[in-house]
Amino acid sequence: MRVKCVLCDKIDQLDDLKPLAKKLRNRPLHTYMCESCETRITQNTIARKETHSSTE
């Protein structure tokens, strides 16, 4: 299954038998993020939480 990252428009290939591929096929509102974008978003979120916690 070919999927496209919603942030960077990178096209990846997923195995049709993986749970993520089934989820994307059966629920069109779910979106795919490539691993590099997902890592970047996760790091930014953690940094924002740490900054927010230290200001309170």
mmJSON file of the N, C-alpha and C atoms, coordinates in Angstrom:
{"data_MODEL":{"atom_site":{
"group_PDB":["ATOM","ATOM","ATOM","ATOM","ATOM","ATOM","ATOM","ATOM","ATOM","ATOM","ATOM","ATOM","ATOM","ATOM","ATOM","ATOM","ATOM","ATOM","ATOM","ATOM","ATOM","ATOM","ATOM","ATOM","ATOM","ATOM","ATOM","ATOM","ATOM","ATOM","ATOM","ATOM","ATOM","ATOM","ATOM","ATOM","ATOM","ATOM","ATOM","ATOM","ATOM","ATOM","ATOM","ATOM","ATOM","ATOM","ATOM","ATOM","ATOM","ATOM","ATOM","ATOM","ATOM","ATOM","ATOM","ATOM","ATOM","ATOM","ATOM","ATOM","ATOM","ATOM","ATOM","ATOM","ATOM","ATOM","ATOM","ATOM","ATOM","ATOM","ATOM","ATOM","ATOM","ATOM","ATOM","ATOM","ATOM","ATOM","ATOM","ATOM","ATOM","ATOM","ATOM","ATOM","ATOM","ATOM","ATOM","ATOM","ATOM","ATOM","ATOM","ATOM","ATOM","ATOM","ATOM","ATOM","ATOM","ATOM","ATOM","ATOM","ATOM","ATOM","ATOM","ATOM","ATOM","ATOM","ATOM","ATOM","ATOM","ATOM","ATOM","ATOM","ATOM","ATOM","ATOM","ATOM","ATOM","ATOM","ATOM","ATOM","ATOM","ATOM","ATOM","ATOM","ATOM","ATOM","ATOM","ATOM","ATOM","ATOM","ATOM","ATOM","ATOM","ATOM","ATOM","ATOM","ATOM","ATOM","ATOM","ATOM","ATOM","ATOM","ATOM","ATOM","ATOM","ATOM","ATOM","ATOM","ATOM","ATOM","ATOM","ATOM","ATOM","ATOM","ATOM","ATOM","ATOM","ATOM","ATOM","ATOM","ATOM","ATOM","ATOM","ATOM","ATOM","ATOM","ATOM","ATOM"],
"id":[1,2,3,4,5,6,7,8,9,10,11,12,13,14,15,16,17,18,19,20,21,22,23,24,25,26,27,28,29,30,31,32,33,34,35,36,37,38,39,40,41,42,43,44,45,46,47,48,49,50,51,52,53,54,55,56,57,58,59,60,61,62,63,64,65,66,67,68,69,70,71,72,73,74,75,76,77,78,79,80,81,82,83,84,85,86,87,88,89,90,91,92,93,94,95,96,97,98,99,100,101,102,103,104,105,106,107,108,109,110,111,112,113,114,115,116,117,118,119,120,121,122,123,124,125,126,127,128,129,130,131,132,133,134,135,136,137,138,139,140,141,142,143,144,145,146,147,148,149,150,151,152,153,154,155,156,157,158,159,160,161,162,163,164,165,166,167,168],
"type_symbol":["N","C","C","N","C","C","N","C","C","N","C","C","N","C","C","N","C","C","N","C","C","N","C","C","N","C","C","N","C","C","N","C","C","N","C","C","N","C","C","N","C","C","N","C","C","N","C","C","N","C","C","N","C","C","N","C","C","N","C","C","N","C","C","N","C","C","N","C","C","N","C","C","N","C","C","N","C","C","N","C","C","N","C","C","N","C","C","N","C","C","N","C","C","N","C","C","N","C","C","N","C","C","N","C","C","N","C","C","N","C","C","N","C","C","N","C","C","N","C","C","N","C","C","N","C","C","N","C","C","N","C","C","N","C","C","N","C","C","N","C","C","N","C","C","N","C","C","N","C","C","N","C","C","N","C","C","N","C","C","N","C","C","N","C","C","N","C","C"],
"label_atom_id":["N","CA","C","N","CA","C","N","CA","C","N","CA","C","N","CA","C","N","CA","C","N","CA","C","N","CA","C","N","CA","C","N","CA","C","N","CA","C","N","CA","C","N","CA","C","N","CA","C","N","CA","C","N","CA","C","N","CA","C","N","CA","C","N","CA","C","N","CA","C","N","CA","C","N","CA","C","N","CA","C","N","CA","C","N","CA","C","N","CA","C","N","CA","C","N","CA","C","N","CA","C","N","CA","C","N","CA","C","N","CA","C","N","CA","C","N","CA","C","N","CA","C","N","CA","C","N","CA","C","N","CA","C","N","CA","C","N","CA","C","N","CA","C","N","CA","C","N","CA","C","N","CA","C","N","CA","C","N","CA","C","N","CA","C","N","CA","C","N","CA","C","N","CA","C","N","CA","C","N","CA","C","N","CA","C","N","CA","C","N","CA","C","N","CA","C"],
"label_alt_id":[null,null,null,null,null,null,null,null,null,null,null,null,null,null,null,null,null,null,null,null,null,null,null,null,null,null,null,null,null,null,null,null,null,null,null,null,null,null,null,null,null,null,null,null,null,null,null,null,null,null,null,null,null,null,null,null,null,null,null,null,null,null,null,null,null,null,null,null,null,null,null,null,null,null,null,null,null,null,null,null,null,null,null,null,null,null,null,null,null,null,null,null,null,null,null,null,null,null,null,null,null,null,null,null,null,null,null,null,null,null,null,null,null,null,null,null,null,null,null,null,null,null,null,null,null,null,null,null,null,null,null,null,null,null,null,null,null,null,null,null,null,null,null,null,null,null,null,null,null,null,null,null,null,null,null,null,null,null,null,null,null,null,null,null,null,null,null,null],
"label_comp_id":["MET","MET","MET","ARG","ARG","ARG","VAL","VAL","VAL","LYS","LYS","LYS","CYS","CYS","CYS","VAL","VAL","VAL","LEU","LEU","LEU","CYS","CYS","CYS","ASP","ASP","ASP","LYS","LYS","LYS","ILE","ILE","ILE","ASP","ASP","ASP","GLN","GLN","GLN","LEU","LEU","LEU","ASP","ASP","ASP","ASP","ASP","ASP","LEU","LEU","LEU","LYS","LYS","LYS","PRO","PRO","PRO","LEU","LEU","LEU","ALA","ALA","ALA","LYS","LYS","LYS","LYS","LYS","LYS","LEU","LEU","LEU","ARG","ARG","ARG","ASN","ASN","ASN","ARG","ARG","ARG","PRO","PRO","PRO","LEU","LEU","LEU","HIS","HIS","HIS","THR","THR","THR","TYR","TYR","TYR","MET","MET","MET","CYS","CYS","CYS","GLU","GLU","GLU","SER","SER","SER","CYS","CYS","CYS","GLU","GLU","GLU","THR","THR","THR","ARG","ARG","ARG","ILE","ILE","ILE","THR","THR","THR","GLN","GLN","GLN","ASN","ASN","ASN","THR","THR","THR","ILE","ILE","ILE","ALA","ALA","ALA","ARG","ARG","ARG","LYS","LYS","LYS","GLU","GLU","GLU","THR","THR","THR","HIS","HIS","HIS","SER","SER","SER","SER","SER","SER","THR","THR","THR","GLU","GLU","GLU"],
"label_asym_id":["A","A","A","A","A","A","A","A","A","A","A","A","A","A","A","A","A","A","A","A","A","A","A","A","A","A","A","A","A","A","A","A","A","A","A","A","A","A","A","A","A","A","A","A","A","A","A","A","A","A","A","A","A","A","A","A","A","A","A","A","A","A","A","A","A","A","A","A","A","A","A","A","A","A","A","A","A","A","A","A","A","A","A","A","A","A","A","A","A","A","A","A","A","A","A","A","A","A","A","A","A","A","A","A","A","A","A","A","A","A","A","A","A","A","A","A","A","A","A","A","A","A","A","A","A","A","A","A","A","A","A","A","A","A","A","A","A","A","A","A","A","A","A","A","A","A","A","A","A","A","A","A","A","A","A","A","A","A","A","A","A","A","A","A","A","A","A","A"],
"label_entity_id":["1","1","1","1","1","1","1","1","1","1","1","1","1","1","1","1","1","1","1","1","1","1","1","1","1","1","1","1","1","1","1","1","1","1","1","1","1","1","1","1","1","1","1","1","1","1","1","1","1","1","1","1","1","1","1","1","1","1","1","1","1","1","1","1","1","1","1","1","1","1","1","1","1","1","1","1","1","1","1","1","1","1","1","1","1","1","1","1","1","1","1","1","1","1","1","1","1","1","1","1","1","1","1","1","1","1","1","1","1","1","1","1","1","1","1","1","1","1","1","1","1","1","1","1","1","1","1","1","1","1","1","1","1","1","1","1","1","1","1","1","1","1","1","1","1","1","1","1","1","1","1","1","1","1","1","1","1","1","1","1","1","1","1","1","1","1","1","1"],
"label_seq_id":[1,1,1,2,2,2,3,3,3,4,4,4,5,5,5,6,6,6,7,7,7,8,8,8,9,9,9,10,10,10,11,11,11,12,12,12,13,13,13,14,14,14,15,15,15,16,16,16,17,17,17,18,18,18,19,19,19,20,20,20,21,21,21,22,22,22,23,23,23,24,24,24,25,25,25,26,26,26,27,27,27,28,28,28,29,29,29,30,30,30,31,31,31,32,32,32,33,33,33,34,34,34,35,35,35,36,36,36,37,37,37,38,38,38,39,39,39,40,40,40,41,41,41,42,42,42,43,43,43,44,44,44,45,45,45,46,46,46,47,47,47,48,48,48,49,49,49,50,50,50,51,51,51,52,52,52,53,53,53,54,54,54,55,55,55,56,56,56],
"pdbx_PDB_ins_code":[null,null,null,null,null,null,null,null,null,null,null,null,null,null,null,null,null,null,null,null,null,null,null,null,null,null,null,null,null,null,null,null,null,null,null,null,null,null,null,null,null,null,null,null,null,null,null,null,null,null,null,null,null,null,null,null,null,null,null,null,null,null,null,null,null,null,null,null,null,null,null,null,null,null,null,null,null,null,null,null,null,null,null,null,null,null,null,null,null,null,null,null,null,null,null,null,null,null,null,null,null,null,null,null,null,null,null,null,null,null,null,null,null,null,null,null,null,null,null,null,null,null,null,null,null,null,null,null,null,null,null,null,null,null,null,null,null,null,null,null,null,null,null,null,null,null,null,null,null,null,null,null,null,null,null,null,null,null,null,null,null,null,null,null,null,null,null,null],
"Cartn_x":[0.855,0.0,0.898,0.628,1.377,0.661,1.426,0.864,1.691,1.063,1.717,1.655,2.789,2.857,2.077,1.279,0.458,1.275,2.463,3.27,4.283,5.047,6.141,5.864,4.746,4.341,5.274,6.022,6.881,6.008,6.267,5.492,6.259,5.603,6.188,5.365,5.963,5.295,5.066,3.819,3.473,3.073,3.423,2.967,1.464,0.735,-0.729,-1.249,-0.444,-0.908,-0.684,0.023,0.28,-0.994,-1.131,-2.331,-2.522,-1.421,-1.533,-2.139,-1.751,-2.309,-3.806,-4.209,-5.633,-6.407,-5.834,-6.5,-6.673,-5.644,-5.73,-6.725,-6.811,-7.75,-9.189,-9.449,-10.823,-11.361,-10.483,-10.926,-10.25,-10.902,-10.261,-9.868,-10.429,-10.063,-8.711,-8.229,-6.909,-5.856,-4.821,-3.794,-2.464,-1.565,-0.262,0.81,1.724,2.914,4.132,5.112,6.332,7.084,8.03,8.73,9.527,10.144,10.928,10.031,8.868,7.939,7.365,7.041,6.497,7.514,8.787,9.845,10.013,10.005,10.162,9.014,7.777,6.612,6.678,7.082,7.189,8.221,9.378,10.423,9.965,9.298,8.807,7.742,6.896,5.848,6.456,7.43,8.095,8.802,9.488,10.176,9.181,8.039,7.028,6.449,6.226,5.715,6.713,8.01,9.045,9.139,9.066,9.125,7.91,6.748,5.517,5.53,6.047,6.096,7.052,8.141,9.124,8.687,7.757,7.308,6.213,5.6,4.505,5.015],
"Cartn_y":[-1.174,0.0,1.234,2.156,3.405,4.431,5.139,6.168,7.433,8.558,9.852,10.593,11.09,11.842,13.148,13.473,14.681,15.952,15.849,17.039,17.326,16.311,16.556,15.98,15.321,14.74,13.634,13.018,11.893,10.654,9.902,8.699,7.483,6.656,5.442,4.237,3.083,1.824,1.079,0.708,-0.072,-1.474,-2.447,-3.811,-3.854,-4.486,-4.534,-5.253,-6.097,-6.879,-6.193,-5.077,-4.377,-3.704,-3.613,-2.976,-1.522,-0.787,0.606,0.702,-0.187,-0.181,-0.471,-1.416,-1.737,-0.554,0.118,1.273,2.387,2.63,3.686,3.331,2.065,1.628,1.742,1.341,1.257,2.554,3.447,4.718,5.872,6.449,7.474,8.75,8.992,10.206,10.096,8.868,8.704,9.096,9.764,10.225,9.568,9.566,8.939,10.016,9.806,10.645,9.752,10.175,9.386,9.413,8.505,8.364,9.619,10.275,11.469,12.613,12.796,13.84,13.5,12.239,11.825,12.039,11.724,11.94,13.426,14.243,15.691,16.269,15.864,16.352,15.909,14.66,14.131,14.921,15.18,15.939,17.354,17.994,19.352,19.38,18.373,18.298,18.112,17.237,17.003,18.267,18.944,20.185,21.25,21.331,22.323,22.016,20.727,20.34,20.679,20.425,20.734,22.243,23.025,24.481,24.99,24.444,24.865,24.511,23.342,22.894,23.751,24.183,24.948,26.391,26.915,28.291,28.415,27.324,27.399,27.402],
"Cartn_z":[0.0,0.0,0.0,-0.904,-0.951,-0.09,0.734,1.604,1.461,1.739,1.596,2.923,3.37,4.627,4.473,5.478,5.397,5.583,6.173,6.424,5.325,4.926,3.975,2.584,2.383,1.101,0.604,1.517,1.16,0.961,-0.086,-0.378,0.122,0.94,1.501,1.076,1.263,0.964,2.272,2.564,3.752,3.342,4.166,3.942,4.148,3.224,3.284,4.523,5.138,6.275,7.619,7.636,8.896,9.405,10.727,11.292,10.852,10.688,10.257,8.861,7.962,6.609,6.644,7.478,7.597,8.162,9.163,9.763,8.734,7.945,6.938,5.83,5.494,4.464,4.932,6.162,6.653,7.234,7.627,8.217,7.484,6.513,5.678,6.429,7.602,8.332,9.033,9.226,9.817,8.783,9.232,8.312,8.643,7.677,7.82,7.96,8.906,9.049,8.936,8.143,8.016,9.348,9.476,10.746,11.115,10.142,10.45,10.945,10.346,10.796,12.169,12.374,13.662,14.785,14.523,15.511,15.811,14.759,14.931,15.752,15.454,16.193,17.655,17.885,19.247,20.051,19.459,20.158,20.469,19.531,19.762,20.854,20.885,21.901,23.288,23.408,24.697,25.155,24.246,24.603,25.058,24.385,24.759,26.134,26.427,27.75,28.839,28.577,29.568,29.811,28.763,28.888,29.631,29.326,29.966,31.457,31.797,33.192,34.022,33.415,34.183,34.399,33.601,33.765,34.809,35.189,36.177,37.583],
"occupancy":[1.0,1.0,1.0,1.0,1.0,1.0,1.0,1.0,1.0,1.0,1.0,1.0,1.0,1.0,1.0,1.0,1.0,1.0,1.0,1.0,1.0,1.0,1.0,1.0,1.0,1.0,1.0,1.0,1.0,1.0,1.0,1.0,1.0,1.0,1.0,1.0,1.0,1.0,1.0,1.0,1.0,1.0,1.0,1.0,1.0,1.0,1.0,1.0,1.0,1.0,1.0,1.0,1.0,1.0,1.0,1.0,1.0,1.0,1.0,1.0,1.0,1.0,1.0,1.0,1.0,1.0,1.0,1.0,1.0,1.0,1.0,1.0,1.0,1.0,1.0,1.0,1.0,1.0,1.0,1.0,1.0,1.0,1.0,1.0,1.0,1.0,1.0,1.0,1.0,1.0,1.0,1.0,1.0,1.0,1.0,1.0,1.0,1.0,1.0,1.0,1.0,1.0,1.0,1.0,1.0,1.0,1.0,1.0,1.0,1.0,1.0,1.0,1.0,1.0,1.0,1.0,1.0,1.0,1.0,1.0,1.0,1.0,1.0,1.0,1.0,1.0,1.0,1.0,1.0,1.0,1.0,1.0,1.0,1.0,1.0,1.0,1.0,1.0,1.0,1.0,1.0,1.0,1.0,1.0,1.0,1.0,1.0,1.0,1.0,1.0,1.0,1.0,1.0,1.0,1.0,1.0,1.0,1.0,1.0,1.0,1.0,1.0,1.0,1.0,1.0,1.0,1.0,1.0],
"B_iso_or_equiv":[0.0,0.0,0.0,0.0,0.0,0.0,0.0,0.0,0.0,0.0,0.0,0.0,0.0,0.0,0.0,0.0,0.0,0.0,0.0,0.0,0.0,0.0,0.0,0.0,0.0,0.0,0.0,0.0,0.0,0.0,0.0,0.0,0.0,0.0,0.0,0.0,0.0,0.0,0.0,0.0,0.0,0.0,0.0,0.0,0.0,0.0,0.0,0.0,0.0,0.0,0.0,0.0,0.0,0.0,0.0,0.0,0.0,0.0,0.0,0.0,0.0,0.0,0.0,0.0,0.0,0.0,0.0,0.0,0.0,0.0,0.0,0.0,0.0,0.0,0.0,0.0,0.0,0.0,0.0,0.0,0.0,0.0,0.0,0.0,0.0,0.0,0.0,0.0,0.0,0.0,0.0,0.0,0.0,0.0,0.0,0.0,0.0,0.0,0.0,0.0,0.0,0.0,0.0,0.0,0.0,0.0,0.0,0.0,0.0,0.0,0.0,0.0,0.0,0.0,0.0,0.0,0.0,0.0,0.0,0.0,0.0,0.0,0.0,0.0,0.0,0.0,0.0,0.0,0.0,0.0,0.0,0.0,0.0,0.0,0.0,0.0,0.0,0.0,0.0,0.0,0.0,0.0,0.0,0.0,0.0,0.0,0.0,0.0,0.0,0.0,0.0,0.0,0.0,0.0,0.0,0.0,0.0,0.0,0.0,0.0,0.0,0.0,0.0,0.0,0.0,0.0,0.0,0.0],
"pdbx_formal_charge":[null,null,null,null,null,null,null,null,null,null,null,null,null,null,null,null,null,null,null,null,null,null,null,null,null,null,null,null,null,null,null,null,null,null,null,null,null,null,null,null,null,null,null,null,null,null,null,null,null,null,null,null,null,null,null,null,null,null,null,null,null,null,null,null,null,null,null,null,null,null,null,null,null,null,null,null,null,null,null,null,null,null,null,null,null,null,null,null,null,null,null,null,null,null,null,null,null,null,null,null,null,null,null,null,null,null,null,null,null,null,null,null,null,null,null,null,null,null,null,null,null,null,null,null,null,null,null,null,null,null,null,null,null,null,null,null,null,null,null,null,null,null,null,null,null,null,null,null,null,null,null,null,null,null,null,null,null,null,null,null,null,null,null,null,null,null,null,null],
"auth_seq_id":[1,1,1,2,2,2,3,3,3,4,4,4,5,5,5,6,6,6,7,7,7,8,8,8,9,9,9,10,10,10,11,11,11,12,12,12,13,13,13,14,14,14,15,15,15,16,16,16,17,17,17,18,18,18,19,19,19,20,20,20,21,21,21,22,22,22,23,23,23,24,24,24,25,25,25,26,26,26,27,27,27,28,28,28,29,29,29,30,30,30,31,31,31,32,32,32,33,33,33,34,34,34,35,35,35,36,36,36,37,37,37,38,38,38,39,39,39,40,40,40,41,41,41,42,42,42,43,43,43,44,44,44,45,45,45,46,46,46,47,47,47,48,48,48,49,49,49,50,50,50,51,51,51,52,52,52,53,53,53,54,54,54,55,55,55,56,56,56],
"auth_comp_id":["MET","MET","MET","ARG","ARG","ARG","VAL","VAL","VAL","LYS","LYS","LYS","CYS","CYS","CYS","VAL","VAL","VAL","LEU","LEU","LEU","CYS","CYS","CYS","ASP","ASP","ASP","LYS","LYS","LYS","ILE","ILE","ILE","ASP","ASP","ASP","GLN","GLN","GLN","LEU","LEU","LEU","ASP","ASP","ASP","ASP","ASP","ASP","LEU","LEU","LEU","LYS","LYS","LYS","PRO","PRO","PRO","LEU","LEU","LEU","ALA","ALA","ALA","LYS","LYS","LYS","LYS","LYS","LYS","LEU","LEU","LEU","ARG","ARG","ARG","ASN","ASN","ASN","ARG","ARG","ARG","PRO","PRO","PRO","LEU","LEU","LEU","HIS","HIS","HIS","THR","THR","THR","TYR","TYR","TYR","MET","MET","MET","CYS","CYS","CYS","GLU","GLU","GLU","SER","SER","SER","CYS","CYS","CYS","GLU","GLU","GLU","THR","THR","THR","ARG","ARG","ARG","ILE","ILE","ILE","THR","THR","THR","GLN","GLN","GLN","ASN","ASN","ASN","THR","THR","THR","ILE","ILE","ILE","ALA","ALA","ALA","ARG","ARG","ARG","LYS","LYS","LYS","GLU","GLU","GLU","THR","THR","THR","HIS","HIS","HIS","SER","SER","SER","SER","SER","SER","THR","THR","THR","GLU","GLU","GLU"],
"auth_asym_id":["A","A","A","A","A","A","A","A","A","A","A","A","A","A","A","A","A","A","A","A","A","A","A","A","A","A","A","A","A","A","A","A","A","A","A","A","A","A","A","A","A","A","A","A","A","A","A","A","A","A","A","A","A","A","A","A","A","A","A","A","A","A","A","A","A","A","A","A","A","A","A","A","A","A","A","A","A","A","A","A","A","A","A","A","A","A","A","A","A","A","A","A","A","A","A","A","A","A","A","A","A","A","A","A","A","A","A","A","A","A","A","A","A","A","A","A","A","A","A","A","A","A","A","A","A","A","A","A","A","A","A","A","A","A","A","A","A","A","A","A","A","A","A","A","A","A","A","A","A","A","A","A","A","A","A","A","A","A","A","A","A","A","A","A","A","A","A","A"],
"auth_atom_id":["N","CA","C","N","CA","C","N","CA","C","N","CA","C","N","CA","C","N","CA","C","N","CA","C","N","CA","C","N","CA","C","N","CA","C","N","CA","C","N","CA","C","N","CA","C","N","CA","C","N","CA","C","N","CA","C","N","CA","C","N","CA","C","N","CA","C","N","CA","C","N","CA","C","N","CA","C","N","CA","C","N","CA","C","N","CA","C","N","CA","C","N","CA","C","N","CA","C","N","CA","C","N","CA","C","N","CA","C","N","CA","C","N","CA","C","N","CA","C","N","CA","C","N","CA","C","N","CA","C","N","CA","C","N","CA","C","N","CA","C","N","CA","C","N","CA","C","N","CA","C","N","CA","C","N","CA","C","N","CA","C","N","CA","C","N","CA","C","N","CA","C","N","CA","C","N","CA","C","N","CA","C","N","CA","C","N","CA","C","N","CA","C","N","CA","C"],
"pdbx_PDB_model_num":[1,1,1,1,1,1,1,1,1,1,1,1,1,1,1,1,1,1,1,1,1,1,1,1,1,1,1,1,1,1,1,1,1,1,1,1,1,1,1,1,1,1,1,1,1,1,1,1,1,1,1,1,1,1,1,1,1,1,1,1,1,1,1,1,1,1,1,1,1,1,1,1,1,1,1,1,1,1,1,1,1,1,1,1,1,1,1,1,1,1,1,1,1,1,1,1,1,1,1,1,1,1,1,1,1,1,1,1,1,1,1,1,1,1,1,1,1,1,1,1,1,1,1,1,1,1,1,1,1,1,1,1,1,1,1,1,1,1,1,1,1,1,1,1,1,1,1,1,1,1,1,1,1,1,1,1,1,1,1,1,1,1,1,1,1,1,1,1]
}}}
